[in-house]
Each structure stands twice: as C-alpha cells, then as structure tokens.
Amino acid sequence: MNKFLASAVCAALLSIGGAAIAQDYNKVPAGDAQYRQCLSYAAKLYEGGNEKSPIAGQSKAQAWCTCMWNETPDDFKGNLVTFSETRKGKETNKTCEKYSDWGG
C-alpha cells in the first residue's frame, strides 16, 4: 500500500512539474517556419507524435517542438529535429522528451 501511495505522489509531482515547465516556455509565434519544419520532419521520422502530451492542447510532437524551439539559442537557424540527434543536441532532446512525454 505504501509503494502505491509513493508512486501516486511521484506521479502527481511530475504532472505538476510539467505544468510549471509549460508556463516557462514562450509561445511559438504563429507561422514560425522553424517550428513548422520541426513538426513536419518529426512526423516523417517518428511515431506517436499525434498522441496527447501532458501539455494542455498540444500533441507530443507540438510539445516537443515547442520545447526544442525554446531550448535552442535565439540565433539557432537550423533544423530542430536534426539538431536533437547531434552530440550537442542530445541533452536538449532529453529535456524535451521529458517535457512532452515522448521518447524512448
């Protein structure tokens, strides 16, 4: 019984943490080309992106791309998906997989 309660408390804290993170990210401007490219490219490479994320109103791919868009430097002009697969981008990818509840 105690293990169940501990698991429930951990799950609740994680969901609260996800909500807190969501408030920290800037909204991606409508029509942002880099964000659109991220969604399109991710849809071609990965499965499960259309599933609901912990972020209200966003699919896992939308939440992941929003996170990647916010976590890369302001002057980053490349492809967010290919960046996530580089040595330098792997840590950002881990953060965004956690944020969106999408990944392996």
C-alpha positions as CSV (number, residue, x, y, z in Angstrom):
1,M,0.0,0.0,0.0
2,N,2.8,2.4,0.8
3,K,4.5,1.8,-2.5
4,F,1.3,2.6,-4.3
5,L,0.9,5.8,-2.4
6,A,4.5,6.8,-3.1
7,S,4.0,6.1,-6.8
8,A,0.9,8.2,-6.8
9,V,2.6,11.1,-5.1
10,C,5.6,10.9,-7.5
11,A,3.2,10.9,-10.5
12,A,1.3,13.9,-9.1
13,L,4.6,15.8,-8.5
14,L,5.7,15.0,-12.1
15,S,2.5,16.3,-13.5
16,I,2.8,19.5,-11.5
17,G,6.4,19.9,-12.7
18,G,5.3,19.5,-16.3
19,A,2.7,22.2,-15.8
20,A,5.3,24.5,-14.3
21,I,7.6,24.0,-17.2
22,A,4.9,24.8,-19.7
23,Q,4.5,28.2,-18.1
24,D,8.2,28.9,-18.6
25,Y,8.2,28.5,-22.3
26,N,7.5,31.3,-24.7
27,K,4.7,30.6,-27.2
28,V,6.0,29.9,-30.6
29,P,4.9,32.8,-33.0
30,A,2.1,31.8,-35.4
31,G,3.6,30.6,-38.7
32,D,7.2,30.2,-37.4
33,A,9.0,28.4,-40.2
34,Q,11.4,26.6,-37.9
35,Y,8.6,25.2,-35.8
36,R,6.6,24.1,-38.8
37,Q,9.7,22.4,-40.2
38,C,10.1,20.6,-36.8
39,L,6.6,19.3,-36.9
40,S,6.8,18.1,-40.5
41,Y,10.2,16.5,-40.1
42,A,9.3,14.8,-36.8
43,A,6.1,13.4,-38.3
44,K,8.2,11.7,-41.1
45,L,10.8,10.2,-38.7
46,Y,9.0,9.3,-35.5
47,E,5.8,7.6,-34.4
48,G,3.4,8.7,-31.7
49,G,3.7,12.4,-32.2
50,N,-0.1,12.9,-32.6
51,E,-0.7,11.4,-29.1
52,K,-1.8,13.7,-26.4
53,S,1.0,15.3,-24.4
54,P,0.9,16.4,-20.7
55,I,0.7,20.0,-22.1
56,A,-2.9,21.1,-22.5
57,G,-3.9,21.5,-26.1
58,Q,-0.7,20.1,-27.6
59,S,0.2,16.8,-29.1
60,K,3.5,15.2,-28.1
61,A,5.2,16.5,-31.3
62,Q,3.8,20.0,-30.7
63,A,5.1,20.0,-27.1
64,W,8.4,18.5,-28.2
65,C,8.9,21.1,-31.0
66,T,7.9,23.9,-28.7
67,C,10.5,22.8,-26.1
68,M,13.2,22.4,-28.8
69,W,12.3,25.9,-30.2
70,N,12.6,27.4,-26.7
71,E,15.7,25.5,-25.6
72,T,17.9,26.3,-28.6
73,P,19.8,29.6,-28.7
74,D,17.9,32.5,-30.2
75,D,20.3,32.7,-33.1
76,F,19.9,29.0,-34.0
77,K,18.7,28.7,-37.6
78,G,19.0,25.0,-38.3
79,N,16.6,22.0,-38.2
80,L,15.5,21.3,-34.7
81,V,15.0,17.6,-35.3
82,T,18.4,17.0,-36.8
83,F,20.0,19.1,-34.0
84,S,18.3,16.9,-31.4
85,E,20.2,13.9,-32.9
86,T,23.6,15.5,-32.7
87,R,26.0,15.1,-29.8
88,K,25.5,18.7,-28.8
89,G,21.7,18.4,-29.0
90,K,21.2,15.1,-27.1
91,E,20.8,16.8,-23.7
92,T,18.2,19.2,-25.1
93,N,16.4,16.3,-26.7
94,K,16.3,14.5,-23.3
95,T,14.7,17.6,-21.7
96,C,12.1,17.9,-24.5
97,E,11.3,14.2,-24.5
98,K,10.5,14.5,-20.8
99,Y,8.5,17.7,-21.2
100,S,6.4,16.2,-24.0
101,D,6.3,12.7,-22.6
102,W,7.5,11.5,-25.9
103,G,10.6,9.5,-26.4
104,G,12.5,6.4,-25.6
